[in-house]
Amino acid sequence: MLDDRGTLVPDAGNLVRFSIAGKGKLAAVDNGLQTSMESFQASERRAFNGLCLAVVQSKEQAGAITLKAQSDGLKEASIVITAK
């Protein structure tokens, strides 16, 4: 989680929802919190120390994979990954 100046907010714990479009799928999510009981197989994860991650897997086809991350009150973010 970054503030409006692009600085990491280390105490942010926002719920982040991930979605995938294209030639891939969401394989897992995590945040590094060892005591978290949240499922790795979910499409959302609460940030820990301002961080969370999505693991993207290709569908064994070449093409574009778009990963989007959304959290209430924050600007949506997306990235396009090219699977070869």
mmCIF file as gemmi writes it, N, C-alpha and C atoms, coordinates in Angstrom:
data_model
loop_
_atom_site.group_PDB
_atom_site.id
_atom_site.type_symbol
_atom_site.label_atom_id
_atom_site.label_alt_id
_atom_site.label_comp_id
_atom_site.label_asym_id
_atom_site.label_entity_id
_atom_site.label_seq_id
_atom_site.pdbx_PDB_ins_code
_atom_site.Cartn_x
_atom_site.Cartn_y
_atom_site.Cartn_z
_atom_site.occupancy
_atom_site.B_iso_or_equiv
_atom_site.pdbx_formal_charge
_atom_site.auth_seq_id
_atom_site.auth_asym_id
_atom_site.pdbx_PDB_model_num
ATOM 1 N N . MET Axp A 1 ? 0.835 -1.159 0 1 0 ? 1 A 1
ATOM 2 C CA . MET Axp A 1 ? 0 0 0 1 0 ? 1 A 1
ATOM 3 C C . MET Axp A 1 ? 0.892 1.237 0 1 0 ? 1 A 1
ATOM 4 N N . LEU Axp A 2 ? 0.631 2.137 -0.928 1 0 ? 2 A 1
ATOM 5 C CA . LEU Axp A 2 ? 1.394 3.361 -1.048 1 0 ? 2 A 1
ATOM 6 C C . LEU Axp A 2 ? 0.499 4.562 -0.773 1 0 ? 2 A 1
ATOM 7 N N . ASP Axp A 3 ? 1.082 5.606 -0.191 1 0 ? 3 A 1
ATOM 8 C CA . ASP Axp A 3 ? 0.314 6.828 0.014 1 0 ? 3 A 1
ATOM 9 C C . ASP Axp A 3 ? 0.308 7.636 -1.28 1 0 ? 3 A 1
ATOM 10 N N . ASP Axp A 4 ? -0.285 8.822 -1.25 1 0 ? 4 A 1
ATOM 11 C CA . ASP Axp A 4 ? -0.415 9.63 -2.464 1 0 ? 4 A 1
ATOM 12 C C . ASP Axp A 4 ? 0.921 10.152 -2.994 1 0 ? 4 A 1
ATOM 13 N N . ARG Axp A 5 ? 2.003 10.015 -2.228 1 0 ? 5 A 1
ATOM 14 C CA . ARG Axp A 5 ? 3.345 10.394 -2.677 1 0 ? 5 A 1
ATOM 15 C C . ARG Axp A 5 ? 4.162 9.177 -3.123 1 0 ? 5 A 1
ATOM 16 N N . GLY Axp A 6 ? 3.55 7.97 -3.08 1 0 ? 6 A 1
ATOM 17 C CA . GLY Axp A 6 ? 4.247 6.767 -3.498 1 0 ? 6 A 1
ATOM 18 C C . GLY Axp A 6 ? 5.089 6.122 -2.411 1 0 ? 6 A 1
ATOM 19 N N . THR Axp A 7 ? 4.866 6.515 -1.143 1 0 ? 7 A 1
ATOM 20 C CA . THR Axp A 7 ? 5.624 5.971 -0.018 1 0 ? 7 A 1
ATOM 21 C C . THR Axp A 7 ? 4.871 4.798 0.603 1 0 ? 7 A 1
ATOM 22 N N . LEU Axp A 8 ? 5.573 3.712 0.899 1 0 ? 8 A 1
ATOM 23 C CA . LEU Axp A 8 ? 4.97 2.548 1.531 1 0 ? 8 A 1
ATOM 24 C C . LEU Axp A 8 ? 4.354 2.927 2.873 1 0 ? 8 A 1
ATOM 25 N N . VAL Axp A 9 ? 3.128 2.454 3.11 1 0 ? 9 A 1
ATOM 26 C CA . VAL Axp A 9 ? 2.447 2.67 4.391 1 0 ? 9 A 1
ATOM 27 C C . VAL Axp A 9 ? 2.587 1.359 5.172 1 0 ? 9 A 1
ATOM 28 N N . PRO Axp A 10 ? 3.562 1.276 6.095 1 0 ? 10 A 1
ATOM 29 C CA . PRO Axp A 10 ? 3.902 -0.003 6.722 1 0 ? 10 A 1
ATOM 30 C C . PRO Axp A 10 ? 2.842 -0.575 7.654 1 0 ? 10 A 1
ATOM 31 N N . ASP Axp A 11 ? 1.865 0.223 8.082 1 0 ? 11 A 1
ATOM 32 C CA . ASP Axp A 11 ? 0.837 -0.326 8.965 1 0 ? 11 A 1
ATOM 33 C C . ASP Axp A 11 ? -0.496 -0.552 8.244 1 0 ? 11 A 1
ATOM 34 N N . ALA Axp A 12 ? -0.508 -0.443 6.913 1 0 ? 12 A 1
ATOM 35 C CA . ALA Axp A 12 ? -1.74 -0.65 6.14 1 0 ? 12 A 1
ATOM 36 C C . ALA Axp A 12 ? -2.157 -2.107 6.193 1 0 ? 12 A 1
ATOM 37 N N . GLY Axp A 13 ? -3.441 -2.326 6.395 1 0 ? 13 A 1
ATOM 38 C CA . GLY Axp A 13 ? -3.987 -3.681 6.44 1 0 ? 13 A 1
ATOM 39 C C . GLY Axp A 13 ? -5.223 -3.815 5.572 1 0 ? 13 A 1
ATOM 40 N N . ASN Axp A 14 ? -5.285 -3.052 4.489 1 0 ? 14 A 1
ATOM 41 C CA . ASN Axp A 14 ? -6.437 -3.051 3.601 1 0 ? 14 A 1
ATOM 42 C C . ASN Axp A 14 ? -6.708 -4.429 3.011 1 0 ? 14 A 1
ATOM 43 N N . LEU Axp A 15 ? -7.988 -4.707 2.778 1 0 ? 15 A 1
ATOM 44 C CA . LEU Axp A 15 ? -8.377 -5.906 2.05 1 0 ? 15 A 1
ATOM 45 C C . LEU Axp A 15 ? -8.203 -5.615 0.567 1 0 ? 15 A 1
ATOM 46 N N . VAL Axp A 16 ? -7.431 -6.461 -0.124 1 0 ? 16 A 1
ATOM 47 C CA . VAL Axp A 16 ? -7.165 -6.285 -1.548 1 0 ? 16 A 1
ATOM 48 C C . VAL Axp A 16 ? -7.836 -7.432 -2.295 1 0 ? 16 A 1
ATOM 49 N N . ARG Axp A 17 ? -8.638 -7.068 -3.307 1 0 ? 17 A 1
ATOM 50 C CA . ARG Axp A 17 ? -9.316 -8.055 -4.142 1 0 ? 17 A 1
ATOM 51 C C . ARG Axp A 17 ? -8.588 -8.128 -5.489 1 0 ? 17 A 1
ATOM 52 N N . PHE Axp A 18 ? -8.247 -9.347 -5.905 1 0 ? 18 A 1
ATOM 53 C CA . PHE Axp A 18 ? -7.524 -9.572 -7.148 1 0 ? 18 A 1
ATOM 54 C C . PHE Axp A 18 ? -8.445 -10.189 -8.184 1 0 ? 18 A 1
ATOM 55 N N . SER Axp A 19 ? -8.226 -9.819 -9.444 1 0 ? 19 A 1
ATOM 56 C CA . SER Axp A 19 ? -8.947 -10.459 -10.543 1 0 ? 19 A 1
ATOM 57 C C . SER Axp A 19 ? -7.987 -10.641 -11.713 1 0 ? 19 A 1
ATOM 58 N N . ILE Axp A 20 ? -8.273 -11.651 -12.533 1 0 ? 20 A 1
ATOM 59 C CA . ILE Axp A 20 ? -7.418 -12.019 -13.659 1 0 ? 20 A 1
ATOM 60 C C . ILE Axp A 20 ? -8.267 -12.053 -14.926 1 0 ? 20 A 1
ATOM 61 N N . ALA Axp A 21 ? -7.686 -11.594 -16.019 1 0 ? 21 A 1
ATOM 62 C CA . ALA Axp A 21 ? -8.308 -11.722 -17.331 1 0 ? 21 A 1
ATOM 63 C C . ALA Axp A 21 ? -7.24 -12.191 -18.306 1 0 ? 21 A 1
ATOM 64 N N . GLY Axp A 22 ? -7.656 -12.939 -19.307 1 0 ? 22 A 1
ATOM 65 C CA . GLY Axp A 22 ? -6.714 -13.384 -20.335 1 0 ? 22 A 1
ATOM 66 C C . GLY Axp A 22 ? -6.271 -14.813 -20.153 1 0 ? 22 A 1
ATOM 67 N N . LYS Axp A 23 ? -5.033 -15.069 -20.508 1 0 ? 23 A 1
ATOM 68 C CA . LYS Axp A 23 ? -4.481 -16.425 -20.604 1 0 ? 23 A 1
ATOM 69 C C . LYS Axp A 23 ? -3.865 -16.921 -19.297 1 0 ? 23 A 1
ATOM 70 N N . GLY Axp A 24 ? -4.411 -16.512 -18.168 1 0 ? 24 A 1
ATOM 71 C CA . GLY Axp A 24 ? -3.85 -16.938 -16.892 1 0 ? 24 A 1
ATOM 72 C C . GLY Axp A 24 ? -4.911 -17.137 -15.837 1 0 ? 24 A 1
ATOM 73 N N . LYS Axp A 25 ? -4.452 -17.536 -14.658 1 0 ? 25 A 1
ATOM 74 C CA . LYS Axp A 25 ? -5.355 -17.708 -13.521 1 0 ? 25 A 1
ATOM 75 C C . LYS Axp A 25 ? -4.625 -17.284 -12.253 1 0 ? 25 A 1
ATOM 76 N N . LEU Axp A 26 ? -5.411 -16.979 -11.245 1 0 ? 26 A 1
ATOM 77 C CA . LEU Axp A 26 ? -4.867 -16.614 -9.942 1 0 ? 26 A 1
ATOM 78 C C . LEU Axp A 26 ? -4.557 -17.907 -9.205 1 0 ? 26 A 1
ATOM 79 N N . ALA Axp A 27 ? -3.278 -18.195 -9.003 1 0 ? 27 A 1
ATOM 80 C CA . ALA Axp A 27 ? -2.865 -19.451 -8.379 1 0 ? 27 A 1
ATOM 81 C C . ALA Axp A 27 ? -2.898 -19.37 -6.86 1 0 ? 27 A 1
ATOM 82 N N . ALA Axp A 28 ? -2.56 -18.202 -6.293 1 0 ? 28 A 1
ATOM 83 C CA . ALA Axp A 28 ? -2.52 -18.068 -4.833 1 0 ? 28 A 1
ATOM 84 C C . ALA Axp A 28 ? -2.386 -16.595 -4.451 1 0 ? 28 A 1
ATOM 85 N N . VAL Axp A 29 ? -2.691 -16.318 -3.189 1 0 ? 29 A 1
ATOM 86 C CA . VAL Axp A 29 ? -2.478 -14.991 -2.603 1 0 ? 29 A 1
ATOM 87 C C . VAL Axp A 29 ? -1.809 -15.178 -1.251 1 0 ? 29 A 1
ATOM 88 N N . ASP Axp A 30 ? -1.069 -14.157 -0.803 1 0 ? 30 A 1
ATOM 89 C CA . ASP Axp A 30 ? -0.42 -14.231 0.501 1 0 ? 30 A 1
ATOM 90 C C . ASP Axp A 30 ? -0.072 -12.82 0.954 1 0 ? 30 A 1
ATOM 91 N N . ASN Axp A 31 ? 0.355 -12.712 2.211 1 0 ? 31 A 1
ATOM 92 C CA . ASN Axp A 31 ? 0.772 -11.416 2.74 1 0 ? 31 A 1
ATOM 93 C C . ASN Axp A 31 ? 1.998 -11.522 3.656 1 0 ? 31 A 1
ATOM 94 N N . GLY Axp A 32 ? 2.506 -12.716 3.887 1 0 ? 32 A 1
ATOM 95 C CA . GLY Axp A 32 ? 3.696 -12.896 4.709 1 0 ? 32 A 1
ATOM 96 C C . GLY Axp A 32 ? 3.44 -13.025 6.198 1 0 ? 32 A 1
ATOM 97 N N . LEU Axp A 33 ? 2.178 -12.887 6.624 1 0 ? 33 A 1
ATOM 98 C CA . LEU Axp A 33 ? 1.847 -13.015 8.042 1 0 ? 33 A 1
ATOM 99 C C . LEU Axp A 33 ? 1.735 -14.502 8.386 1 0 ? 33 A 1
ATOM 100 N N . GLN Axp A 34 ? 2.681 -15.006 9.157 1 0 ? 34 A 1
ATOM 101 C CA . GLN Axp A 34 ? 2.749 -16.443 9.443 1 0 ? 34 A 1
ATOM 102 C C . GLN Axp A 34 ? 1.559 -16.958 10.242 1 0 ? 34 A 1
ATOM 103 N N . THR Axp A 35 ? 0.895 -16.105 10.995 1 0 ? 35 A 1
ATOM 104 C CA . THR Axp A 35 ? -0.236 -16.538 11.815 1 0 ? 35 A 1
ATOM 105 C C . THR Axp A 35 ? -1.578 -16.363 11.117 1 0 ? 35 A 1
ATOM 106 N N . SER Axp A 36 ? -1.569 -15.897 9.875 1 0 ? 36 A 1
ATOM 107 C CA . SER Axp A 36 ? -2.815 -15.679 9.14 1 0 ? 36 A 1
ATOM 108 C C . SER Axp A 36 ? -3.497 -17.015 8.837 1 0 ? 36 A 1
ATOM 109 N N . MET Axp A 37 ? -4.799 -17.041 9.021 1 0 ? 37 A 1
ATOM 110 C CA . MET Axp A 37 ? -5.579 -18.242 8.715 1 0 ? 37 A 1
ATOM 111 C C . MET Axp A 37 ? -6.338 -18.089 7.391 1 0 ? 37 A 1
ATOM 112 N N . GLU Axp A 38 ? -6.074 -17.01 6.658 1 0 ? 38 A 1
ATOM 113 C CA . GLU Axp A 38 ? -6.727 -16.789 5.376 1 0 ? 38 A 1
ATOM 114 C C . GLU Axp A 38 ? -6.247 -17.825 4.36 1 0 ? 38 A 1
ATOM 115 N N . SER Axp A 39 ? -7.141 -18.233 3.474 1 0 ? 39 A 1
ATOM 116 C CA . SER Axp A 39 ? -6.819 -19.23 2.465 1 0 ? 39 A 1
ATOM 117 C C . SER Axp A 39 ? -5.867 -18.672 1.407 1 0 ? 39 A 1
ATOM 118 N N . PHE Axp A 40 ? -4.89 -19.478 1.016 1 0 ? 40 A 1
ATOM 119 C CA . PHE Axp A 40 ? -4.002 -19.11 -0.078 1 0 ? 40 A 1
ATOM 120 C C . PHE Axp A 40 ? -4.75 -19.146 -1.413 1 0 ? 40 A 1
ATOM 121 N N . GLN Axp A 41 ? -5.849 -19.893 -1.478 1 0 ? 41 A 1
ATOM 122 C CA . GLN Axp A 41 ? -6.596 -20.093 -2.716 1 0 ? 41 A 1
ATOM 123 C C . GLN Axp A 41 ? -7.72 -19.085 -2.907 1 0 ? 41 A 1
ATOM 124 N N . ALA Axp A 42 ? -7.76 -18.031 -2.14 1 0 ? 42 A 1
ATOM 125 C CA . ALA Axp A 42 ? -8.803 -17.007 -2.242 1 0 ? 42 A 1
ATOM 126 C C . ALA Axp A 42 ? -8.456 -16.011 -3.347 1 0 ? 42 A 1
ATOM 127 N N . SER Axp A 43 ? -9.388 -15.126 -3.645 1 0 ? 43 A 1
ATOM 128 C CA . SER Axp A 43 ? -9.13 -14.067 -4.619 1 0 ? 43 A 1
ATOM 129 C C . SER Axp A 43 ? -8.916 -12.719 -3.926 1 0 ? 43 A 1
ATOM 130 N N . GLU Axp A 44 ? -8.807 -12.755 -2.613 1 0 ? 44 A 1
ATOM 131 C CA . GLU Axp A 44 ? -8.561 -11.534 -1.841 1 0 ? 44 A 1
ATOM 132 C C . GLU Axp A 44 ? -7.661 -11.848 -0.655 1 0 ? 44 A 1
ATOM 133 N N . ARG Axp A 45 ? -6.998 -10.794 -0.164 1 0 ? 45 A 1
ATOM 134 C CA . ARG Axp A 45 ? -6.096 -10.968 0.968 1 0 ? 45 A 1
ATOM 135 C C . ARG Axp A 45 ? -5.941 -9.627 1.669 1 0 ? 45 A 1
ATOM 136 N N . ARG Axp A 46 ? -5.906 -9.647 2.973 1 0 ? 46 A 1
ATOM 137 C CA . ARG Axp A 46 ? -5.659 -8.444 3.751 1 0 ? 46 A 1
ATOM 138 C C . ARG Axp A 46 ? -4.149 -8.191 3.769 1 0 ? 46 A 1
ATOM 139 N N . ALA Axp A 47 ? -3.75 -6.962 3.515 1 0 ? 47 A 1
ATOM 140 C CA . ALA Axp A 47 ? -2.326 -6.609 3.52 1 0 ? 47 A 1
ATOM 141 C C . ALA Axp A 47 ? -1.757 -6.749 4.932 1 0 ? 47 A 1
ATOM 142 N N . PHE Axp A 48 ? -0.488 -7.06 5.02 1 0 ? 48 A 1
ATOM 143 C CA . PHE Axp A 48 ? 0.247 -7.123 6.278 1 0 ? 48 A 1
ATOM 144 C C . PHE Axp A 48 ? 1.488 -6.261 6.104 1 0 ? 48 A 1
ATOM 145 N N . ASN Axp A 49 ? 1.68 -5.317 7.023 1 0 ? 49 A 1
ATOM 146 C CA . ASN Axp A 49 ? 2.789 -4.351 6.913 1 0 ? 49 A 1
ATOM 147 C C . ASN Axp A 49 ? 2.775 -3.64 5.563 1 0 ? 49 A 1
ATOM 148 N N . GLY Axp A 50 ? 1.55 -3.401 5.042 1 0 ? 50 A 1
ATOM 149 C CA . GLY Axp A 50 ? 1.397 -2.672 3.797 1 0 ? 50 A 1
ATOM 150 C C . GLY Axp A 50 ? 1.596 -3.5 2.543 1 0 ? 50 A 1
ATOM 151 N N . LEU Axp A 51 ? 1.785 -4.824 2.683 1 0 ? 51 A 1
ATOM 152 C CA . LEU Axp A 51 ? 2.101 -5.67 1.533 1 0 ? 51 A 1
ATOM 153 C C . LEU Axp A 51 ? 1.189 -6.883 1.426 1 0 ? 51 A 1
ATOM 154 N N . CYS Axp A 52 ? 0.908 -7.283 0.22 1 0 ? 52 A 1
ATOM 155 C CA . CYS Axp A 52 ? 0.301 -8.582 -0.075 1 0 ? 52 A 1
ATOM 156 C C . CYS Axp A 52 ? 0.706 -8.938 -1.503 1 0 ? 52 A 1
ATOM 157 N N . LEU Axp A 53 ? 0.463 -10.168 -1.901 1 0 ? 53 A 1
ATOM 158 C CA . LEU Axp A 53 ? 0.894 -10.58 -3.229 1 0 ? 53 A 1
ATOM 159 C C . LEU Axp A 53 ? -0.09 -11.537 -3.855 1 0 ? 53 A 1
ATOM 160 N N . ALA Axp A 54 ? -0.051 -11.572 -5.166 1 0 ? 54 A 1
ATOM 161 C CA . ALA Axp A 54 ? -0.835 -12.515 -5.95 1 0 ? 54 A 1
ATOM 162 C C . ALA Axp A 54 ? 0.138 -13.328 -6.797 1 0 ? 54 A 1
ATOM 163 N N . VAL Axp A 55 ? -0.084 -14.631 -6.856 1 0 ? 55 A 1
ATOM 164 C CA . VAL Axp A 55 ? 0.715 -15.519 -7.686 1 0 ? 55 A 1
ATOM 165 C C . VAL Axp A 55 ? -0.114 -15.855 -8.916 1 0 ? 55 A 1
ATOM 166 N N . VAL Axp A 56 ? 0.421 -15.55 -10.089 1 0 ? 56 A 1
ATOM 167 C CA . VAL Axp A 56 ? -0.29 -15.74 -11.35 1 0 ? 56 A 1
ATOM 168 C C . VAL Axp A 56 ? 0.312 -16.931 -12.083 1 0 ? 56 A 1
ATOM 169 N N . GLN Axp A 57 ? -0.568 -17.756 -12.647 1 0 ? 57 A 1
ATOM 170 C CA . GLN Axp A 57 ? -0.119 -18.931 -13.401 1 0 ? 57 A 1
ATOM 171 C C . GLN Axp A 57 ? -0.715 -18.865 -14.805 1 0 ? 57 A 1
ATOM 172 N N . SER Axp A 58 ? 0.077 -19.171 -15.816 1 0 ? 58 A 1
ATOM 173 C CA . SER Axp A 58 ? -0.443 -19.174 -17.185 1 0 ? 58 A 1
ATOM 174 C C . SER Axp A 58 ? -1.318 -20.407 -17.391 1 0 ? 58 A 1
ATOM 175 N N . LYS Axp A 59 ? -2.176 -20.334 -18.384 1 0 ? 59 A 1
ATOM 176 C CA . LYS Axp A 59 ? -3.026 -21.465 -18.752 1 0 ? 59 A 1
ATOM 177 C C . LYS Axp A 59 ? -2.36 -22.299 -19.844 1 0 ? 59 A 1
ATOM 178 N N . GLU Axp A 60 ? -1.022 -22.271 -19.872 1 0 ? 60 A 1
ATOM 179 C CA . GLU Axp A 60 ? -0.212 -23.005 -20.841 1 0 ? 60 A 1
ATOM 180 C C . GLU Axp A 60 ? -0.48 -22.565 -22.269 1 0 ? 60 A 1
ATOM 181 N N . GLN Axp A 61 ? -0.845 -21.285 -22.416 1 0 ? 61 A 1
ATOM 182 C CA . GLN Axp A 61 ? -1.053 -20.691 -23.729 1 0 ? 61 A 1
ATOM 183 C C . GLN Axp A 61 ? -0.335 -19.347 -23.748 1 0 ? 61 A 1
ATOM 184 N N . ALA Axp A 62 ? 0.237 -19.013 -24.884 1 0 ? 62 A 1
ATOM 185 C CA . ALA Axp A 62 ? 0.869 -17.701 -25.017 1 0 ? 62 A 1
ATOM 186 C C . ALA Axp A 62 ? -0.202 -16.624 -25.072 1 0 ? 62 A 1
ATOM 187 N N . GLY Axp A 63 ? 0.118 -15.468 -24.528 1 0 ? 63 A 1
ATOM 188 C CA . GLY Axp A 63 ? -0.814 -14.353 -24.593 1 0 ? 63 A 1
ATOM 189 C C . GLY Axp A 63 ? -0.742 -13.469 -23.374 1 0 ? 63 A 1
ATOM 190 N N . ALA Axp A 64 ? -1.611 -12.482 -23.362 1 0 ? 64 A 1
ATOM 191 C CA . ALA Axp A 64 ? -1.626 -11.478 -22.301 1 0 ? 64 A 1
ATOM 192 C C . ALA Axp A 64 ? -2.452 -11.945 -21.103 1 0 ? 64 A 1
ATOM 193 N N . ILE Axp A 65 ? -1.943 -11.649 -19.919 1 0 ? 65 A 1
ATOM 194 C CA . ILE Axp A 65 ? -2.64 -11.897 -18.653 1 0 ? 65 A 1
ATOM 195 C C . ILE Axp A 65 ? -2.726 -10.547 -17.95 1 0 ? 65 A 1
ATOM 196 N N . THR Axp A 66 ? -3.921 -10.13 -17.601 1 0 ? 66 A 1
ATOM 197 C CA . THR Axp A 66 ? -4.101 -8.866 -16.887 1 0 ? 66 A 1
ATOM 198 C C . THR Axp A 66 ? -4.477 -9.17 -15.443 1 0 ? 66 A 1
ATOM 199 N N . LEU Axp A 67 ? -3.682 -8.668 -14.516 1 0 ? 67 A 1
ATOM 200 C CA . LEU Axp A 67 ? -3.948 -8.8 -13.08 1 0 ? 67 A 1
ATOM 201 C C . LEU Axp A 67 ? -4.395 -7.441 -12.564 1 0 ? 67 A 1
ATOM 202 N N . LYS Axp A 68 ? -5.554 -7.408 -11.898 1 0 ? 68 A 1
ATOM 203 C CA . LYS Axp A 68 ? -6.056 -6.173 -11.288 1 0 ? 68 A 1
ATOM 204 C C . LYS Axp A 68 ? -6.125 -6.353 -9.782 1 0 ? 68 A 1
ATOM 205 N N . ALA Axp A 69 ? -5.821 -5.274 -9.063 1 0 ? 69 A 1
ATOM 206 C CA . ALA Axp A 69 ? -5.922 -5.243 -7.601 1 0 ? 69 A 1
ATOM 207 C C . ALA Axp A 69 ? -6.803 -4.058 -7.224 1 0 ? 69 A 1
ATOM 208 N N . GLN Axp A 70 ? -7.807 -4.315 -6.363 1 0 ? 70 A 1
ATOM 209 C CA . GLN Axp A 70 ? -8.729 -3.271 -5.926 1 0 ? 70 A 1
ATOM 210 C C . GLN Axp A 70 ? -8.854 -3.304 -4.419 1 0 ? 70 A 1
ATOM 211 N N . SER Axp A 71 ? -8.956 -2.12 -3.816 1 0 ? 71 A 1
ATOM 212 C CA . SER Axp A 71 ? -9.159 -1.995 -2.387 1 0 ? 71 A 1
ATOM 213 C C . SER Axp A 71 ? -9.983 -0.743 -2.142 1 0 ? 71 A 1
ATOM 214 N N . ASP Axp A 72 ? -10.961 -0.829 -1.264 1 0 ? 72 A 1
ATOM 215 C CA . ASP Axp A 72 ? -11.829 0.312 -0.985 1 0 ? 72 A 1
ATOM 216 C C . ASP Axp A 72 ? -11.011 1.53 -0.59 1 0 ? 72 A 1
ATOM 217 N N . GLY Axp A 73 ? -11.325 2.654 -1.204 1 0 ? 73 A 1
ATOM 218 C CA . GLY Axp A 73 ? -10.658 3.907 -0.882 1 0 ? 73 A 1
ATOM 219 C C . GLY Axp A 73 ? -9.325 4.118 -1.578 1 0 ? 73 A 1
ATOM 220 N N . LEU Axp A 74 ? -8.882 3.146 -2.365 1 0 ? 74 A 1
ATOM 221 C CA . LEU Axp A 74 ? -7.606 3.26 -3.074 1 0 ? 74 A 1
ATOM 222 C C . LEU Axp A 74 ? -7.821 3.163 -4.575 1 0 ? 74 A 1
ATOM 223 N N . LYS Axp A 75 ? -6.9 3.72 -5.332 1 0 ? 75 A 1
ATOM 224 C CA . LYS Axp A 75 ? -6.948 3.648 -6.783 1 0 ? 75 A 1
ATOM 225 C C . LYS Axp A 75 ? -6.673 2.209 -7.231 1 0 ? 75 A 1
ATOM 226 N N . GLU Axp A 76 ? -7.463 1.715 -8.179 1 0 ? 76 A 1
ATOM 227 C CA . GLU Axp A 76 ? -7.245 0.38 -8.738 1 0 ? 76 A 1
ATOM 228 C C . GLU Axp A 76 ? -5.901 0.325 -9.444 1 0 ? 76 A 1
ATOM 229 N N . ALA Axp A 77 ? -5.233 -0.813 -9.333 1 0 ? 77 A 1
ATOM 230 C CA . ALA Axp A 77 ? -3.955 -1.02 -10.021 1 0 ? 77 A 1
ATOM 231 C C . ALA Axp A 77 ? -4.049 -2.246 -10.913 1 0 ? 77 A 1
ATOM 232 N N . SER Axp A 78 ? -3.342 -2.229 -12.02 1 0 ? 78 A 1
ATOM 233 C CA . SER Axp A 78 ? -3.325 -3.395 -12.905 1 0 ? 78 A 1
ATOM 234 C C . SER Axp A 78 ? -1.975 -3.502 -13.583 1 0 ? 78 A 1
ATOM 235 N N . ILE Axp A 79 ? -1.697 -4.713 -14.037 1 0 ? 79 A 1
ATOM 236 C CA . ILE Axp A 79 ? -0.466 -4.985 -14.767 1 0 ? 79 A 1
ATOM 237 C C . ILE Axp A 79 ? -0.786 -6.038 -15.831 1 0 ? 79 A 1
ATOM 238 N N . VAL Axp A 80 ? -0.138 -5.908 -16.98 1 0 ? 80 A 1
ATOM 239 C CA . VAL Axp A 80 ? -0.297 -6.896 -18.049 1 0 ? 80 A 1
ATOM 240 C C . VAL Axp A 80 ? 0.994 -7.699 -18.117 1 0 ? 80 A 1
ATOM 241 N N . ILE Axp A 81 ? 0.838 -9.008 -18.042 1 0 ? 81 A 1
ATOM 242 C CA . ILE Axp A 81 ? 1.971 -9.947 -18.092 1 0 ? 81 A 1
ATOM 243 C C . ILE Axp A 81 ? 1.84 -10.717 -19.411 1 0 ? 81 A 1
ATOM 244 N N . THR Axp A 82 ? 2.941 -10.9 -20.113 1 0 ? 82 A 1
ATOM 245 C CA . THR Axp A 82 ? 2.895 -11.65 -21.361 1 0 ? 82 A 1
ATOM 246 C C . THR Axp A 82 ? 3.444 -13.052 -21.139 1 0 ? 82 A 1
ATOM 247 N N . ALA Axp A 83 ? 2.571 -14.052 -21.327 1 0 ? 83 A 1
ATOM 248 C CA . ALA Axp A 83 ? 2.981 -15.45 -21.221 1 0 ? 83 A 1
ATOM 249 C C . ALA Axp A 83 ? 3.491 -15.889 -22.591 1 0 ? 83 A 1
ATOM 250 N N . LYS Axp A 84 ? 4.617 -16.601 -22.584 1 0 ? 84 A 1
ATOM 251 C CA . LYS Axp A 84 ? 5.2 -17.046 -23.854 1 0 ? 84 A 1
ATOM 252 C C . LYS Axp A 84 ? 5.175 -18.547 -23.967 1 0 ? 84 A 1
